[in-house]
Amino acid sequence: MLSFDAPSLPSPLAMRECTRPRFDGNLEKLKDWVVGLKSAGVRQSGPALLMALENLRKAELSANRRLSILAALKVPILKTCAGLPKPYYGDGDEHDRPGGVTLEQRLNRLMFVNLIQAMRQFDHENPLPSARQLRKRHWAVRNVFRFANRQVRYAALWKTSMPAGTWRDLHELYLALTARTQGNAWNQDARLTSIGDFDPMVEYKLLLLLGFAAKTKESILHSEYFMEGLEAWAVQTRLEDPHKMLGRLRLILVEVAEDAPPRQIEGILETPFRGWVLQPPYPYIHEIEDIFGRGSFADQSLSLAMSA
């Protein structure tokens, strides 16, 4: 189920300084509102955009209208996020870091949630979409993964908590896209439809690799070689049916019901679960082994060698 949990919405005082946009009128009026934010500065534009996205979630609109509004808000949100200060907590213990999520995280999260909502509504309203309608849906798919990417990278690089529900929504999104496209989430020969040079399957696997690496060792994200290799490794990564992997050691599990990145089990996989076993290529595993020391991924490496 799609969820959203973000504390501390903007105060009424902050909102009085920016007129709330209307979504049921001419889009030009919304664009005028956006232009007015440019001179307001991030201290006002950030809370105003946050409230706009929250109100958009509750508005009664068609999917096409919703997507048009999100397209109009995308660039202002990206520019506002670029101007917001970043948290820095040093290298202290993670338990000493302040809790909660930042304004930038809440903006990215709300954009992500609104895009998923719009996609689901679009699919309900357009069971047989035209070519023009498909282009709109492709825009939504591409951007929902891009805003998911922003959330994962932000939390990893700035050592903050992920907004609640993000990983679960991401797993459910991929599951829904896979089921809709090919009717069988385990069919590795079929692929999600690529959008230009954007492949949703590759993007999802890239986020899994990034999330697992960040959870395993934060410092690896500062490795230029590792970050540059992620996309190629994602292409080579497989998501296997847990039923086929029973009895194997130290597997990396992607659990759809969990609001968490992939995790590695120490023992053998004894029971199947709703999700996948993540099987990255050896170069990725090699980089992780360099962090932990040899042998941590021995069974995973052996599995890859035998299946090659």
N, C-alpha and C positions, 0 to 999 in steps of 0.2 A: 504494500500500500504506500502511495506517495505520502511523504511526511515532511513537515517543516518545523524546525524548532530554533528560533532565533530570539534571544532576549533583548530587552531594552530598545523598543522602537523609539524613533525621534520624539522629542518633547513637543507639546503644542506650541511653545515659544519659538522653537526652530521652524516649525511648519508655518507659522503666521508670516514668516518672512518670504515664503515662496508660495504663490497661489497653487492650489492643487489642480492638476490637469483633469480634463474631462475626457472620457474614452468614447462617449456616444455621439460626439459631434464631428465636425470636419477635422480631418487629420492635420490640416494646416494649422489649426489652433494648438494642437499638441506640439507641432514643430515650433510654433512661436514660443510656447512655454519652455521648450528645450533650449531655444536660443537665449531666453532670458536667464537660464541657469549659468550660461557661460561667464557672465560678469559677477555671479554670486560667490564664486569660490567654493572649494571642496567642502568647507565647513557647513555650507548651506545646501549645496547641490547634492552632497552625499545623502543626508537625511531626507531631502525632498524626493530623490529618486527611489530611495528605500520605501518610502510611504506610497509612492506611485506604483511600484511593483507589488506591494502588499494589497493595495486597492484593486489592482488589475486581476489578481487571483480571484477576488470575490465578485468581479463585475460580470453581468450577464451579457455576453458578447458571442458573436459567431467566431469560429476558429480562424477564418480568414482575417477578420478584424483584429483578433488577438495577435496573430502573427505580424500583421502590419504595424501594430503598436510596439511590439517587441523589437521589430526591425528599426523603428524610429528611436527607441531608447538604447539600443546596443552601443553605438559610438559614444554617446554621453556617459554611459556607465563605464566603458573602458577608459575614457579620458579622466573621469573622476577617480577611478581606482588608481590610475597611474600617478595622480597627484596626492593621494592619501599617504600619510606617514606609515612606515613599516615597523612592526614590533621587533625589538631586539632584546633578548634575555641573556645573551652571553652563553657561556658553556656550562652554566650551573646545572644542578640536578633538575630534571624535568618537573619534579614535584614542587619546586620553588618558583616555577613560572606562573604568572597570573592566569586565572581561569577565564573561560568565556571566549567568544570569537570576536574578531574585529569588524568594523564597519565594512571594510573591503570584502571580507569573507561573507558577510550577510548580503551584500549586493550581488556577489557572484552566485551565492546559494539561491537567492530569490529569482535571479534570471534563469538559472538552471531549472528550478521548480516550475516557473511559468512556461518555459519551453516544453517541458514534459507534459504539462497540462494541455497546452495548445496542440501538441502532437496527438495526444489521445483523443481530444475533441475532434480534431481534423479527421482522424481515421474513422470516427463514428459518423461524422457528417458526410464523408466522401468515400464510400465503399469502392467506387470505381472512379478514381480521380483522373482528370484530364492531364495532358502534358503540362499545362500551365500550373495546375494544382500540385502536380508532382514536384515541380521546381520549388514551390513554397515549402512542401514537406521536406525536401532535400535540404533546404536552407535551415529548417528547424533541427533536423538530425545532425547536420554538421555543427551547428552552434551549440546544441545541448552537450555534445562531447567536448567542444572547446571550452565551455564554461565548467564542465566537470574537470577538465585538465587543469584549468586555472585554480580550482579548489584544491586538488591533490598537490600540485606543485607549490602553491602558497603555504599550505600546512607543513609540507616537507622542508621547504627552504627557510621558513621563518619560525619553525619549531612551535607551531600552535596546534591546537586541537582542531579536528575537522568538524564542521557543523553537523549536528546530529541528523542522521538519516541519509547522509550523502552517499555512503558506500552501498547501503541497502537499495536506494533508489537507482544507483548506477547498475547494480547487478540485475535488478528487476527490469530496467530499461533494456539491457542487452538481451535478456531472456525473451522479452516481448518482441523485440525487433527480429530476433532469430526465428521465433515461432511464426511470426507473420510472414517472413520472407521465404522460409524453406520448409516450414511445417515439421521440422525435426531438428532440435537443438544439438543432436549428436552427429549430424551429417557433416563431416569435415570436407567433403567434396563440393558441397554447395556453400556459397558465400553470401554475406549481406551485400546488397547492391552498393558498389562503389559510386562515389559522387565526385567526378573529376579525379583528382589525385587523393581524395579523402576516402578512406575505407573504414567504416564504423567498427568492423571486427578487429582490425589492426589497432585502431585507437583504443578500444576497450582493453585489449591485451597489453598495450603499452602502459595504460594506467595501472593495470594489475602488477606489471613488472616494477613500475615506479613506486607503487604503494608498498609492495613487499620489500623492496630495497630500502625505502625510507624507514620502515618499521624495523628492519634488520640492523641497519647502521646508517645514521643520519649523514655521516661524513662522506659517504660514497656519492652523494649528490653534488659534491664539489669536484668530482672527477670528470674532466672534460671528455676523456675517452668513454667513460660509462654513459654519460648523458647523450653523447653523439651516437652511441651504438644502440640506444633504446629502440628506435624505430625499426631498424633492421632485425633486431632480436625479436621484436613483437611480431613481425611477419613470419618468423620461423617458429614461434611459440604455438603449442597445441593445447586445446582444452579437451581433456579426455573424460569419458563417462566413468564415474567412480566405480561402477559395477565391474569394469574391466581391470581395475587397479587394486582390487582387494588382495590383501596379503603382502603388499609391497611396503617397504620401509621409507620413512622420512619424506613422505610426499608433501607437496605444497597444495593446500586445499583452498578453493574458492567457494565459500558457503553463501548461497543466495540469501538465506534468512538472516545472516549476520550483518550488522552494520560495521563492517571491518574490512581491511585489505586482506589479501591471501595470508595464510599462516602455514608454517611447517609443523608436521607432527613428528615426534621423535621415534615412536614405535611403528607398528604396522597398521595399515588401514583395515579395520575389522568389519565395519558396516558401511553400506552406501549412504549417501546423503544427497540433498537437493543442491546441486551445484556442479563443479568441475574439479578435476585435478589439473593443476597448471604444470605444463612441461616446457620450460624454456630451453633454448639451445645451449650447448655447452659453453660458448664464450661468456654468456651471462652468468651461468653457474660458476665458471672459473673466477669471475670477478668477485662473486659472493664468497667463494672459498678462500680467496686471498684475504678477506676480512676475518673470517672465522678460523682459518687454518684448514689444512687438508683433511678430508674425510667427512666433513659435515654433510656433504651432498653426494656421498659415494654411491648410494643406491639410485639416486636420481640420475647421476651421470651414467651408471651402468644401464639403466632403463633406456636412456637416449641412445646409447651405443647399440643396444640390442634391436631397437626399433628403426634404426637408420637404414 
